[in-house]
Amino acid sequence: MSTMTPRPPGRLIGASLGPGDPALITRRAWDALQSGARWLYPVKKAESASYALGIVERGGLHVPADAEALVFPMTRDPVALARAWSRAATRTVELLREGRDLVFLVEGDASTFATFGHLARVVRELAPEVEVDTIPGVSAFAAAAAITATPLAEEDETFAVIPAAYGIEVIARLIDDFDTLVLLKVKPLLDELIELLRQRGLLQHACFIEKVGAPEERIVHDVAGLAGEKVNYLSLLLVRNPERVRGELRRGCRKRL
Ligand SMILES: C[S@@+](CC[C@H](N)C(=O)[O-])C[C@H]1O[C@@H](n2cnc3c(N)ncnc32)[C@H](O)[C@@H]1O
């Protein structure tokens, strides 16, 4: 009988890198990248560039020779998606079982609409003994709010973050309910969103931000001027509604004057 104890698997670390400016990589993520953990980074297709890897390279870190790309295709085809996810998770578990930590590079924040959450869940299903460490980071909408000096919420204001795919009717309702709306993944619906903002008289309270923090960053205040344009997937809209009517707040939750 063998007395050898099996080697424990490595940890799976989700390193949030912020939305594009390497100065927004947190110290914890920076340390994880330099900890000797093996790097994994997401790509849309084999051999295509990785936005997340680009952030780290701009930060001046050398990409280790054994860094590995995992393919997460941008498709709605459920078969292709399931196949890609299964391949990515199986490979991740295989590498973790070699005993070395893995650091998965995440654009923005790893807990906000990120591939990492799903990857970590599938990995845990395949290998429940794997420890997962999620390093928080700066989301694209936080950086977009900062660079455009748009408050997301002040005092007792509210804000909502929603993928535009929920559609115009839902967004029209949310405009009434929140002081600020953050609309993500706006690319396919941009013209309809511009029309909605025009109808509601909110065009001058909206701002479009593309690739915030990256060298190609674009900030557009004249949102109507974007009508008909094909924008990048990495773009969002911030919309303030100064007309929002607020309900009563409970006593005790308000700052005393
Ligand atoms: C899958 S989500 C990723 C969100 C990311 N994990 C974060 O914390 O910001 C992708 C959407 O986030 C927004 N986004 C992500 N990075 C961006 C960037 N650098 N500039 C502008 N919008 C970005 C866009 O709306 C894009 O369609």
The ligand as an SDF file (V2000), in Angstrom:
LIG
                    3D

 27 29  0  0  0  0  0  0  0  0999 V2000
  -18.9440   41.0040  -19.7050 C   0  0  0  0  0  0  0  0  0  0  0  0
  -19.0860   42.6540  -19.1020 S   0  0  0  0  0  0  0  0  0  0  0  0
  -17.5890   42.7670  -18.1950 C   0  0  0  0  0  0  0  0  0  0  0  0
  -17.6730   43.7260  -17.0380 C   0  0  0  0  0  0  0  0  0  0  0  0
  -16.3610   43.8180  -16.2720 C   0  0  0  0  0  0  0  0  0  0  0  0
  -16.0760   42.5950  -15.5380 N   0  0  0  0  0  0  0  0  0  0  0  0
  -16.3540   44.9950  -15.2960 C   0  0  0  0  0  0  0  0  0  0  0  0
  -16.2110   44.7850  -14.0760 O   0  0  0  0  0  0  0  0  0  0  0  0
  -16.4840   46.1220  -15.7490 O   0  0  0  0  0  0  0  0  0  0  0  0
  -18.7400   43.5300  -20.5460 C   0  0  0  0  0  0  0  0  0  0  0  0
  -19.4330   44.8780  -20.6040 C   0  0  0  0  0  0  0  0  0  0  0  0
  -18.8930   45.7240  -19.6010 O   0  0  0  0  0  0  0  0  0  0  0  0
  -18.6620   47.0220  -20.1380 C   0  0  0  0  0  0  0  0  0  0  0  0
  -17.1970   47.2330  -20.1970 N   0  0  0  0  0  0  0  0  0  0  0  0
  -16.2550   46.3770  -19.8410 C   0  0  0  0  0  0  0  0  0  0  0  0
  -15.0440   46.9240  -19.9690 N   0  0  0  0  0  0  0  0  0  0  0  0
  -15.2210   48.1660  -20.4420 C   0  0  0  0  0  0  0  0  0  0  0  0
  -14.3490   49.2390  -20.7670 C   0  0  0  0  0  0  0  0  0  0  0  0
  -13.0140   49.1300  -20.6300 N   0  0  0  0  0  0  0  0  0  0  0  0
  -14.8930   50.3960  -21.1870 N   0  0  0  0  0  0  0  0  0  0  0  0
  -16.2260   50.5470  -21.3090 C   0  0  0  0  0  0  0  0  0  0  0  0
  -17.1070   49.5580  -21.0120 N   0  0  0  0  0  0  0  0  0  0  0  0
  -16.6070   48.3810  -20.5990 C   0  0  0  0  0  0  0  0  0  0  0  0
  -19.2870   47.0580  -21.5190 C   0  0  0  0  0  0  0  0  0  0  0  0
  -20.6140   47.4860  -21.4080 O   0  0  0  0  0  0  0  0  0  0  0  0
  -19.2070   45.5990  -21.9240 C   0  0  0  0  0  0  0  0  0  0  0  0
  -20.1750   45.2940  -22.9140 O   0  0  0  0  0  0  0  0  0  0  0  0
  1  2  1  0
  2  3  1  0
  2 10  1  0
  3  4  1  0
  4  5  1  0
  5  6  1  0
  5  7  1  0
  7  8  2  0
  7  9  1  0
 10 11  1  0
 11 12  1  0
 11 26  1  0
 12 13  1  0
 13 14  1  0
 13 24  1  0
 14 15  1  0
 14 23  1  0
 15 16  2  0
 16 17  1  0
 17 18  1  0
 17 23  2  0
 18 19  1  0
 18 20  2  0
 20 21  1  0
 21 22  2  0
 22 23  1  0
 24 25  1  0
 24 26  1  0
 26 27  1  0
M  CHG  2   2   1   9  -1
M  END
$$$$
